Amino acid sequence: MTARRSGREVLFRPTPGPMSEAMAWMAEVGAEWDDRLAALERQLGRTRSARTASET
């Protein structure tokens, strides 16, 4: 982000480089969480199936 003073105001302008790095990081972390949540969902499905089978 760049900043430029104009009298009493400071005008900020985003720079694309750091923003694209941040977006890449967020996508990577988001993908990791997607994998973790999918594994949790599979595990919960197995637990429910086992519990249902033992109840019959």
N, C-alpha and C positions, 0 to 999 in steps of 0.2 A: 504494500500500500504506500502510495506517495502522499505527501501533505504539502500544501502551499498556502502560505499566509496571505490574506487579502484584507488589510486593515485589521479589524478586530476578529475577523473570521478566519478559520483554518479550513481549507477545502481539501477533502480527502478523495483520492482516486485509487480504486483497487488495481493491482497489477496482476495479470493473468498467471504468471509463473507460479508464485506461491499458492494461488487458489487451485491450480490444477494438481499440484502436489498434495494439497489437503484433500481434494476430491478423490484422488487415487488412494490415499490412505483410508478414507472413509469407506470406499468401495471394498478394499481388502479386509478391513475389520468387519464390515457388514457381511461379507461372504463367509468369514469365519463363524460369525454368529448364526448365519443361516445353516451352516453345517452342524453346529452344536445343537441348535433347536430341532433340526430334522432328526438327529440321533436321539434326542430326548423323546421326541414324538414316537419314534420306532420303539424305544424302550418301554414307554408307557403303553403302547399297543400290545407289546408282548406280555407285560404285567397284567393288563386287563384280560387278555386271552387266557393266560394261565389261571387267573382268578375265576373266570367264567367256567373253565374246564373243570376246576376242582370243586365247584359248587354243584355240578350236575351229577 
